[in-house]
């Protein structure tokens, strides 16, 4: 039996590398230089004077160790294999060329590549040679015989017959932004790491959002270990690098890296931390590449304890840095959701505005704990999720919320406790806001009493009572919106009403002898009990000028009712109409017309009713309603306050 070998073709290599772009391919050659212990990489584009907006060649050179001729077979012959992982390097765990395909990627931007390299043969002997490759046959390479050299070690690769995509615009708009996102974190590790493009150093400061340097001290037995830490927050996600800790010794040799705990959190908090200290002089194994086992670097004794404490301090620092960042992001999220119109619909009245603010605060606070909850939701999913949050917040059904969130992201016990705290805190904030609102309204009710009962003030209907009621029409129900008030004729009132109800804005005409009359107050809303449109017409009389209501006043409100009930566009069977005549008192004739003394009902139809009310009854009803709510909310506030120590967070309601 003859053993056969599998062979990869040039087209096969290109197929494997099909996702590589010209900019990524160029980055591979830069990494090759740094992997060879280079500190400086130069990329030079030579202009083609025979063509407009094009280059004749690209040269990428480094001051690294060069390519050892005797190891050329290992370095160039094998595809998807590399001996870099076994080569001693000061850049522990940062070697990027371990996959062994970087040398083939030039076919993405050029036809030919020629390496000129100088390496150290022995202590006193430097040798130089060239290697050439053709992108049409990536399986083959041609080296020259090494000759003695008196220059420094390093490698220079020249690429010729460039593709048309490699142009000055490509450098400015594609390559340089890509290299910033690829190498910024690496260049931050050591000052001597540099990249030059046509003689100009790569400036990546534009992608840095924040930089901070700070010390950490940890007591270990009889000594205090000192660490110098540098924090960088990036404006954008780096190409292929997670947010990491980089541990360097005092000689700035990279001893270990470890991903931070804030990766894949659903926000844009991209960061790097460089930690320098004598503590990291401990020797490391070159093949120890499992970053999750970083603690093994320090055994199981005191060093391990120190390292764990260091990680805890670094994580606490990151949490403090992330908190204000998430607040800003949370505000942006709410603004985005408002622009997308995915929040539940709220009316303009103060009660609904308190609920709206409560939901917005809840969304922000949940985002600050776990942004991933809001990841990858389409518009409809956002709308449903916010409706559910709104429902849960109103009902305080935290377990239901956990079920919802569990469907989106797994929560550990700590997250659950944090969410429970947020729910109760948000509910308490809303309760306190509502208590303050009710107290303000009780003051307004007291002012209404003065207007209608203190006749020494000489408050008249048009200038005082009418204007006061217009401003505070919530007295008749929180669910209503103002359609119009005095001085608006029926035809204009109808137009406004249809616009509010159906969004239709057009001129309507009424055929009725009383169509030019003016209502004191016309309100429209939705009955919370059955969800139907509910409309209220109110005629008010000032006690200062009219001590007792008479039949003539009742006739006035009945004429309004007649106009409305005879208009088809007003008279939908699904709409309810309620008419109120309100004064200080009424005579015996009107008193005998009242069908229900408790409610003041005078007329009852299929979808309409008319009530006769005294100002004392109106005021007492509003007071009872508000005081009942106030007592209930105070009880709930006390219950919620006992569950969490929120007194320091939320100010107590003013007495």
N, C-alpha and C positions, 0 to 999 in steps of 0.2 A: 504494500500500500504506500502510495506517494502522498506526502503531506503537502497541501496547497496553501498559499498565503493569500490573504485578502488585500487588495491594493486600492487606494483611493486615487481618483483621477483629478486633474486640474479643475474640471467642471464640477466635480463633487465637492472640492474645497470651496469653490465659489458659492455653491448651493448652501453649504453649511454657514457661510458668512453673508448670506443674502440680506440680513437685517442690518448689517453695518452700513453706516453713512460715511461720506468723505471726512466729516469732522470727527467722527468717532474713530475712524482709521488713523487719522493724524494723532489723535490722543493716545492711541495704542503705542505709537513710536516714542511719544514723550514718556509714557510710563516705562517703556523698555529702558530708557536712559536712566530714570530714577531707580529702577530695579537694579541697575548696574552700578549703584552707589554714586551716581552723578548728583551734583548740587545745582548745576546750571544747564539749562536747555535753551538752545537758540534755534528759532525757526526763521529761515530767510527765503523770501519769495523773489525770484529774479524775473524782472519784467521782460516780456517778449516784445522787442521794438518793432517787429514786423506785423504784429496784430494789435488791434485796439482792445483795451480792457482784458488783457490775458497775460499769463505768466509763462515763462520759458521753462522754469524748474522750481522745485522746492527742495531745500536742504534742511534737515533736522540734525543738529549736532549736540553732543553732550561731553562732559568731562568725567565720565565714569571709568570703569575698569577695562572697558573694551571687551571684545569677543575672543576668548582663548581659542587659538587655531586647533589645538589638540582636542577640544571639546566641541568642535564645529558639527561633527556628526550628530551629537546629542541635541545641539541647539537648533540645527536647521533641517535635519532629515526627517524628524518625526512631527507629524501633524497631531494637534490636540494633546501633545505631551510636552513638558518642559522640565528641565532640571533646575529651574530657578528655586523651587521649593527646598532643594537640598544645598543650594549655594549659600555660604555664610554672608549675611548682610546685616547692616545696622538697622535697616528698616523692617524689623521683625513684624510679621503679620500684615505688612503694607504692600508686599509684592503683588503687582497687578498682572504680571505676565505668566502666571502659573498655567494658564490654559494652553500655551504654546502655539497660538495661531496669529499673534500680532504681526509677525513678519510677512504674512500673506495678505494682509488687509490693504496693501497699497494699490491693489487692482481696482479699488473703488474710486481712485482719483488720478492714477497714472498708469502708463504702460510699462515703464522700466524703473527698476530700483537698483542702486549701487551703494553698497556699504564700504566705507573706508574706515578701518579700525586699527587702533594701536593698543597692545596689551603687554603686560609684564611677563616675560618668559622666565626670568629669574631675577634675583635681587638687583643685578646690574645690567640686565639685558631687556630692551624693549623691542618688540617686533611689530611690523605693520603689514597688512595685506588688504585686498579688496574682495568683495563678493558681489556678484551680479545676478539678477533674476528678471525674467520676462513674465508679465502677467498672463500671457497666452499659454504659458506652461509653468504653472506654479509648483509642479513636482520637481523641477530641476533648478539647481543653483550652481554657479561657477565661481570657485575661489581661486585667487592667485597664490603663488608661493610666498610665504612670509619673508620679509627682508628687515634688516636692522633699521631702527628709527631712533632719532634723538629728540623727538617731540614728546608731549605728555600723552598719557593714556586717554582713551575716549573713542567715541564712534560718531561718524558722520554718514548720514544716508541721503543720497541725492535721488530725486524722482524727476523723470523727464517724460515728455509727451503727455502732458497733463490733460485731463478731461475738461471740456468746456465749462463745466460747473464751477471750476476753481477760478474765481475772478476776484477783483478788488471788493465787489459787493459781497461775495461769499465770505471773505475775511472779516469784514466789518459787521455784517448782519447775521452771520451763521457761526463761523469758526470762533471768533473771540468770545461771544456770549456762551458758546458751548464750553470752551476751555475754562472760563471763569467758574461755571457750575461744576466742572469736572475736577479742577485742581485747587480751588480756593481753600478748602479744609486742609489739604496737604501742605500748601505753601505757608499756612499759619503755624505749622509745627516747628519749623526752623527758619530763621532769618536768611540762612544761606541758600535755601531752596528758592530758585528763581527761574522764570520762563521769560524769554525775550522773543518778540515778534518783530522782525526787521529792525533789530537793535533797540526796540522800545519794550521796557518791562511790562508784563501783563499786570494791569491794575484791576483788581477784583473788588475794590472798595464799594463799587456801586451795588453789589449784591449783599453787603453787610448792613443789617438793620440796627444792631446794637453790639457793643463790646464792653466787657467789664473785667477788671482784674481784681482779685481778692485773695487773701491768705487763709489757710486752714491750719489749725494746730490741734494735734491729738496727743494726749499724754499716754506714754507707754512705759510702764515700770518707773524708772527714775529719770527718764528723758522726755523731752517734748519734741515730737516730730513735726516739722514744718513743711507745708506744701504751698506752692505758688500756683494759683489757678487762673486760667484765662477762659472767659465765656464769650462765645460768638453766637449771635442769632442771625440767621440768614433770611433775606427777603424772599427767597424762592427755594424750592426743593433742589438739593444738589443731585447731580445726575444719577450716580449709582451708589451713593454713600448714605447710610443711615445716620441718624443723630447718635454720636458716640462720645465716650470718654477716651482720651488718649493719655496714657501714662508714660512719662519720660523721666529718665534720671537726670542728675545735675549736668551731665555731659550732653544732654538733649538727645540721647539714644532712646528710641521708642521701644519700650519693654513690653507693652501690652495694650490692647484696645478692648473696649466693651461697649455694646450698645446701651443707651440709656433706657429708662423704663417708659419714655414718652414717645416712642415710635408708634405709628399706626393708631393714633388717637383721634383721627378725624378732623384735626385742625391743621394749621400751617406753622406750627411752632418748630421750625427747623433750627437745630442748634448743634454746636460742638463745644466740648470742654477739654482743654489741654491742662494736665496736672503734672507739675514738675517737682521732684523731691529726691533726696538721697535714699529714701526708703526703697526706691525702685532700682537700686544698684544690684539687687538680688539677681543672680544669673537666671536666664530663662532658657527653656528648651526651644530650639529653632523650629521644631515641627509641632509645637503646641499651638495649634491654630483654632482650637475650640474656645471662642470667647466666652461662652456660657460657663466654662469651667475655670474662669480667671482666678477664682479663689484658690485653686490647686497650686497656683504660682507661689503661694505663701505657706504651704503646709497646713498644719492644724493647730499651731501654737499661738503665741502672742502676735506674730506678724499677720496671721489670718484675722485675728480679732481687730487689729488696727485697720486692715483693709476694709473689713465690713463696716466699721465706724466711718471710715472715709467715704465709702459709697453712700451711706445713710446721710451724711452731711451734704454730699453733692446732690443727692436727690431732693433734700429739703430746700437747698438753694434753687434748684430748677423749678420746684413747685412755686416758690415765691416769685420767681421771674415770670412764670407762666400765668399767674393769676391775673395781673393787670392786662396782659396780652389777650387772655380769653375774654375779659370784660369788653375790650374793644371789639373783638371778633363777634361776641354775642350781640352787641349793639348793631353791628353790620348785618348779622343774620336776621334780626328782627326787622331792620329796614328793608332787607331783601324780600322777606316774607310779606311785608306791607306792600311793596311794589308789585309783587306777584299776586296780591289779593287772595292769599290763602288763609288769612285769619278769619274766624267767625265774624258774621256781621253784627255790629253793635249800633244802637241808636246814639243820638247826640246827647241824650239826657245824662245827668251826672251819675246816676246809679250804674248805667251801662258803661260809662267811661271808667268807673272804679273797677268793674269786672274786666274790662279790656286791659287796663294797666296791670291788673293782677295776673292775667294770662301772659302778657309780655314779660313781666318779671319772672314768672315761672319758667318760661322758655329760656330766658337768659341764664337763670340759675342752673337749670339742667344742663345747658350747654357748657357752663363753666366747670361742671363736674365730669360730664362725659359727652364731649362733642360728637363722638361716633354715632350717638343716637340719631343725629340728624343727617348722617351720611347717606348718599345714594338714594334719596327719596325723590320720586318724580312729583310733579305739581299736585296731582290728585292724592297721592300718599301724604304729602305735607298737609293738605287740607283736612284729610280724615284724621291724621295724627293730632292736629291742633284742636279739632272738634272733640276728640277723646280727652285730651288734656283739659280742655275747658269743662267738660262734663265731670271729670274726676275731681278737678279743683272745686267745683261747686258742691259736689257730694262728699268731698273729703274721703273718697274711696281709694286709699293709697294702694291697696292690694290689687285693684283693677289696673292701676297705672303700671305696677311692676309686671303684670302679665303682658301688657302692651309693649313695654320696653324690652322684656325678655324675648319677644318675637323679633326684635331688631338687633339686640346685642346682649351677650351674656353679662350678668351682673354678679360680682362676688359679694360677700357679706358686707364688706366695708362700703361698697358702692350703694348697697341697699339702705344701709344706715344713713348715708349721706343724702340719698334721695328722700327718705322718710323725713329727715330733718328739713329739707328744702320745702317739701309739701306743707308741713305744718307751719314753717316760718312764713311761706307765701300766703297761706290761708290767714295767719294771724295779721300779716300786713294788711290784707284786704279787709279783715274785720275792723281793724283800727281805723283805716281810711273811711270805712262806712260809718263807724261811730262818730267820727269827727264831722262827716257830712250831715248825719242826722241831727247832731247838736246845732250845727249852723242853721238847719232848716227849722228847728224848734224856735230859734231866735227870730226867724222870718215870720213864723206863725204868730209869735208875740207881737210883732210889728203890725200884722194884719188885724189883730185884735184891737190895737190902738186906733187904726184907721176906721174900723166899722163900729166900735163901741164908745170911743172917746169923742163925743160930738163937739167938745170944746175945740178940737183941732180943726173943725169945719172942713173936713175932707169931702170934696165933691166927686161925682161919679167919673167924669171925663178925665180930669187932670190928675187925680190921685188914685182912686180905687181901681179904675180901668187899667191904668199904666202898671200898677202894682201887680195885679192879677196876670196881666200879659207877661210880665217878667218872670213870675213864679207860677206858671200854669201847671207845674208838677203837683200842685195842691190837689188837682183832680185826678191824678194817677201818673205813675212813673212811665207808663207805657206809651204816653201820647206825644205827638209832635204837633207843633203849631202850624195850622193851615193858614189862618189869617185872623186878624182882630178888627176892631172898629174902623170904620171909614173904607171898608172894602165891600163892594157891591157883590150880589149873589153870582153874577156871571164870572167875575174875576175869582171869587172863592171856588167856584166849580172848576175853573181851569187849573188853579193851584192844587186842588184836591186830586184831580185826575193825574196830574204830573207826579205828585207824591206817591199815589197808589200804583200807577201803571207806567210812569216814566214818559207819558205822552204830553207834549207841550203844544197845544193848539187852542185857538179861540173857540169858545162854546157860547151858544145863544140859548136864552131861557125865555119861554113864552108864559108869562105869569104877571098879573097886575102888581104883585109885590116884589118883582125881581130887583128893584132899585133900593130895597131896604138893606140895612147894614147890621150884621151880627156883632155882638160884643166880643165873642170868642168862639173859634171853630178849631177843634182839635181832632186829630186822627191818630189811631194806633192799632195795635193788635191785642186782642183779649188773650191774656196768658192762659185762660182756662180752656178755650176751644180753638185758639189760633185764628179766629175770624177777624176781619177788619172791624174795628169798633170806632164809631165817630161820636163826638160830643159837641153839642151846640149850647152855649151858655149865655144867658141874659142876666146881667147883674144890675142891681139897683142900690144906690148909696143910702144908708140909713139916715144920713144927715138931712137929705132932702125928701126922702119917702119913708115915712114911719111904718106904713102898712101897705102891702101889695093888694091891688084890687083887680077886678075882672079885666079892666082895660090893659093891664100889664100881662095878664095871662093870654089875652087875645093876641098881643104882640108876638109872644113866643109860639103860639099856635099858627100864626101866619107864616112864620119862618118854617115851621114843620110842614105846612101845606105846600110851600114852594118846593121844598126838597123832595117830599114823597111823590110829587107829580112829575119829577124828572127821571126819565128812564136811566140815564147814565149815573144818577145818584142812587137809584133804587134797585140795587142788586140784592136778591133774597139772602145771599150769604153775608151781607153786611148789616151790622147792628147800628141803630141810631138812638142816641139818648139826648134828651133836651132838658135843660135845667133853667128854672127861674128862681133867682136867689135874692132875698131881701131881708130886712130886719125882722119883719113879722107880716102876717096877712090877715085879711078881714074874715068875717064868718062865712061869707058867700064862697070864698076860695077854700076855706077850711072844710066846708061840706063836700067839696069836689074830690078831696083826697081819699083814695081807695085804701091806702095802707099808711096808717099814722106813723109807723116806725121808719119807713123808708121815704115817705112823702110822695109815693106814686099817685099820679093823677090820671094818666092815660096809658094803656098798654095795648100794642098791636103786635102783628106777627114779627116784625123786625124793628120795632121802634117803641119808645116809652118816653113819658114826660114826667118830670119830678118838680115838686114845689119844695124849696128848701129855705130855712132860716140861716143867716150867717153864723149864728151860734152853733147850729147843727154841723155846718161845713167845718168850722174851726175845730169843734170837738172831735169829729171823725178823723181829721188829719192828725191832731194831737195824739189820739188813742193809737192810731196806726204807727206813728213814729216812735212813741214811747214804748210800745210793745216790742218793736224791732230793736230798740236801744237796749232794753233789758235782756232780750234773747242774745244779742251780740256781746253784751258784757259778760254773760255767763259763758259763752263760747270763748271769749278772749281769756277769761280766767282759766278755763280748761286747757286751752292751748299753751298758755304761759307756764303752766305747771309741768308740761311735758318737756319743755326745752328752756334753757336759761337764755331767753331772748331779750330780757330787759335791757341788757347792755347794747344789743343790736338795734332794737326798735324802741323809740321813745314812747313813754307812757302818754296816753291820751290826756290832753289838758283838761283840768277840772273847770 
